Amino acid sequence: MKESILPYLQTVEDVEKKEIDWLIPYWVPKGGITLLVGDGGIGKTNLWSYLVSRLSAGFPTMLDNEDAERPAPGNVAVLKDGVLTEKVNTTCLYFSKEDSTAKRLKDNFERYDADMLNIHTVDMEHLSGFTFASSELEEMIDSLRPALVVFDPVQGFFPAGASMTSRQQSRETLDKLVRLGQQFNTAFLLVCHTNKRKTDDWRQRVTGSADLPDIARSVIFTGMTGFRLETGERVQYISNEKNSYAPQETTVLYYLGAGGKVTYTGISGKRFEDYVAENGKGSSGPVGRKLTQKERCRELIQEILSDGEKMRIGDLNKVLANAGIGRKAADLAKAELEQEGIIERWNEPDGGMPCWYIALTKGEEGEVGEEA
């Protein structure tokens, strides 16, 4: 008999608010599902094995901000010389029904200096019949308490008889992952193929039911841009098409180097639909170029500070976020403006507490924005 929910009825006043806990800030939330979507053969396996490697060893990823630092790997906080050093569980768990660990994936992890003892798996030859509904899944998560669990591809882990194209069956299947994510504060990364529909609407390109992107708290697309490096490698993108907990992040650019090694190369203000439009026209350059997010952020910062008054950096960051500017683009824009002498940042006490401020610089004649 199903347990009654009546004892859990409460007012919103009694609910304690909680901050969003991020595995990769503003890209992959803990306690929920993230989709990694891309065409077959685009390099999704290289991408997720890169992320698993970096996370397992406590290293920042190319999706983190430039100055990001991760707590040291471990399961408990450590008191050393009177200082409490934060440690986090960096255990990762993955299941792949497309690639063998022995024949391919271990090479990938070694390429990125992964902590092999922090990565767990059941190799593909033993995964026959293993699905999201398998009781062993919850047992493994309960035992390891992993920070991240990867399933590649998502359709390989639906129970027999459950259709990905059925909204009801997709919802019922993935509800278990949602429950496990919230119970163990684990992030799930589901690797999805795109379908063959000719559309620039990212939702219609995700294979399966529309409930997949609806259930996911973050949706990440990877694909090809229209650009090549001088050395011949094709530049690829990682675009944050859905983000339930924060403004969409700035698109990250990378390429696959020797041996398929993921290598960061920059950021872009474009998204999935922009690259689909460009590739559809066979272009190798920008089509109807618009300002990148970083360029738009530079203009917005100067406009906000144009009255010459100082502003708390925290307040500025909130304004930029509300304008749809991603954190990475905002940090890069501020760094560039500061290097060019257009803005200045400093720390001064406010109510006895340190506080960072920002303002346009003033020239010799006291004109705001002019270099001295």
Residue pairs with C-beta under 8 A, 6 or more apart in sequence:
20 29
20 245
20 246
21 29
21 30
21 31
21 185
22 28
22 29
22 30
23 29
23 30
23 55
23 147
23 148
23 187
24 51
24 55
24 61
24 63
24 64
25 64
25 65
25 68
25 327
26 240
26 243
26 246
26 247
26 249
26 326
26 327
27 34
27 63
27 218
27 220
27 240
27 249
28 34
28 63
28 148
28 187
28 189
28 218
29 187
29 217
29 218
29 244
29 245
30 147
30 181
30 185
30 186
30 187
31 181
31 182
31 185
31 186
31 187
32 178
32 181
32 182
32 187
32 188
32 216
32 217
32 218
32 244
33 174
33 177
33 178
33 181
33 188
33 190
33 215
33 216
33 217
34 187
34 188
34 189
34 190
34 216
34 217
34 218
34 219
34 220
35 154
35 189
35 190
35 192
35 206
35 212
35 213
35 216
35 218
35 219
35 220
36 44
36 47
36 48
36 189
36 190
36 191
36 192
36 220
36 222
37 192
37 193
37 194
37 202
37 205
37 206
37 219
37 220
37 221
37 222
38 44
38 192
38 193
38 194
38 221
38 222
38 223
39 193
39 194
39 223
40 193
40 194
42 222
42 223
42 224
42 236
43 222
43 236
43 256
43 260
43 262
44 152
44 191
44 222
45 96
45 98
45 99
45 104
45 105
45 108
45 152
45 191
46 108
46 256
46 260
46 261
46 262
47 222
47 238
47 262
48 94
48 150
48 152
48 189
48 191
49 105
49 108
49 109
49 112
50 61
50 108
50 112
50 262
51 61
51 63
51 148
51 189
52 92
52 94
52 109
52 114
52 119
52 148
52 150
53 108
53 109
53 111
53 112
53 113
53 114
53 119
54 60
54 61
54 112
54 114
55 61
55 90
55 92
55 147
55 148
56 73
56 90
56 91
56 92
56 109
56 114
56 115
56 116
56 118
56 119
57 73
57 90
57 113
57 114
57 115
57 118
58 70
58 71
58 72
58 73
58 88
58 90
58 115
59 70
59 113
60 68
60 69
60 70
62 252
62 254
62 262
62 264
63 238
63 249
63 252
64 70
65 327
65 328
65 331
66 328
66 331
66 332
66 335
67 331
70 88
71 85
71 86
71 87
71 88
72 85
72 86
72 87
72 88
73 87
73 88
73 89
73 90
73 115
73 118
74 87
74 88
74 89
74 90
75 87
75 89
76 87
77 84
77 85
77 86
77 87
78 84
78 85
78 87
79 85
88 147
89 145
89 146
89 147
90 115
90 118
90 147
91 118
91 119
91 120
91 144
91 145
91 146
91 147
92 118
92 119
92 120
92 146
92 147
92 148
92 149
92 150
93 119
93 120
93 121
93 140
93 141
93 144
93 146
93 148
93 149
93 150
94 105
94 119
94 120
94 121
94 149
94 150
94 151
94 152
95 121
95 122
95 127
95 130
95 149
95 150
95 151
95 152
95 157
96 105
96 121
96 124
96 150
96 152
97 124
97 127
97 152
97 153
97 156
97 157
98 124
98 152
98 153
98 156
99 105
99 124
99 152
100 123
100 124
100 125
101 121
101 123
101 124
102 123
105 121
106 116
107 259
108 260
109 116
109 119
111 259
111 261
112 261
112 262
120 140
120 144
120 146
122 130
127 156
130 136
130 137
130 157
131 157
131 158
131 159
131 160
132 151
132 157
132 158
132 159
132 173
132 174
132 176
132 177
133 159
133 173
133 176
137 176
137 180
138 180
141 149
141 180
141 184
141 186
142 184
145 184
145 186
146 184
146 186
147 186
147 187
148 186
148 187
148 188
148 189
149 186
149 187
149 188
149 189
150 188
150 189
150 190
150 191
151 157
151 188
151 189
151 190
151 191
152 191
153 191
153 192
153 193
154 164
154 190
154 191
154 192
154 208
154 212
155 164
155 192
155 193
155 207
155 208
158 164
158 169
158 173
159 173
162 169
162 170
162 172
162 173
163 169
163 170
163 209
164 170
164 207
164 208
164 209
164 212
165 208
165 209
166 209
167 209
167 210
167 211
169 209
170 208
170 209
170 211
170 212
170 215
171 209
171 211
171 215
174 211
174 212
174 215
177 188
178 215
180 186
180 188
181 187
181 188
190 212
190 216
192 206
192 207
192 208
192 212
193 207
194 205
194 206
194 207
195 204
195 205
195 206
195 207
197 204
197 205
198 280
199 205
199 276
200 272
200 273
200 276
200 277
200 280
201 273
202 213
202 219
202 221
202 241
202 272
202 273
203 210
203 213
205 272
206 212
206 213
206 219
213 219
213 242
216 242
217 242
217 243
217 244
217 245
218 240
218 242
218 243
218 244
218 245
219 240
219 241
219 242
220 238
220 239
220 240
220 241
221 237
221 238
221 239
221 241
221 272
222 236
222 237
222 238
222 239
223 236
223 237
223 239
223 272
223 275
223 276
223 279
224 234
224 235
224 236
224 237
224 275
224 279
225 234
225 235
225 236
225 237
225 253
225 268
225 270
225 275
225 278
226 275
226 278
226 279
226 283
226 284
226 285
227 234
227 235
227 284
227 285
228 234
228 235
228 284
229 235
229 255
229 265
233 255
233 256
233 257
234 255
235 253
235 254
235 255
235 265
236 253
236 254
236 255
236 256
237 251
237 252
237 253
237 254
237 268
237 270
237 275
238 251
238 252
238 253
238 254
239 251
239 270
239 271
239 272
239 275
240 248
240 249
240 250
240 251
240 326
241 248
241 271
241 272
242 248
243 249
246 321
247 321
247 322
247 324
247 325
247 326
248 271
248 324
248 326
249 326
249 327
249 328
250 267
250 268
250 269
250 293
250 294
250 325
250 326
250 327
250 328
250 329
251 267
251 268
251 269
251 270
251 271
251 293
252 264
252 266
252 267
252 268
252 328
253 264
253 265
253 266
253 267
253 268
254 262
254 263
254 264
254 265
255 263
255 265
256 262
256 263
257 263
267 292
267 293
267 294
267 328
267 329
267 332
268 292
268 293
269 290
269 291
269 292
269 293
269 294
269 295
269 296
269 329
270 292
277 287
278 286
278 287
281 287
291 299
292 329
293 325
293 326
293 329
294 329
294 332
294 333
294 336
295 333
296 325
297 320
297 325
297 329
297 330
297 333
298 333
298 336
298 337
300 320
300 323
300 325
301 316
301 320
301 333
301 334
301 337
301 343
302 337
302 342
302 343
302 360
302 369
304 311
304 316
304 319
305 311
305 316
305 343
305 358
305 359
305 360
306 360
306 368
306 369
308 359
308 360
308 362
308 368
309 359
310 357
310 358
310 359
311 357
311 358
311 359
312 355
312 356
312 357
312 358
313 345
313 356
313 357
313 358
314 356
316 358
317 327
317 330
320 330
321 327
321 330
325 333
334 343
334 345
334 358
337 343
338 344
338 345
341 361
341 371
341 372
342 360
342 361
342 369
342 371
343 358
343 359
343 360
343 361
344 358
344 359
344 360
344 361
345 356
345 357
345 358
346 356
346 357
347 354
347 355
347 356
347 357
348 354
348 355
348 357
349 355
360 368
360 369
361 368
361 369
361 370
361 371
361 372
362 368
362 369
362 370
362 372
363 369
363 370
363 371
363 372
364 370
364 372
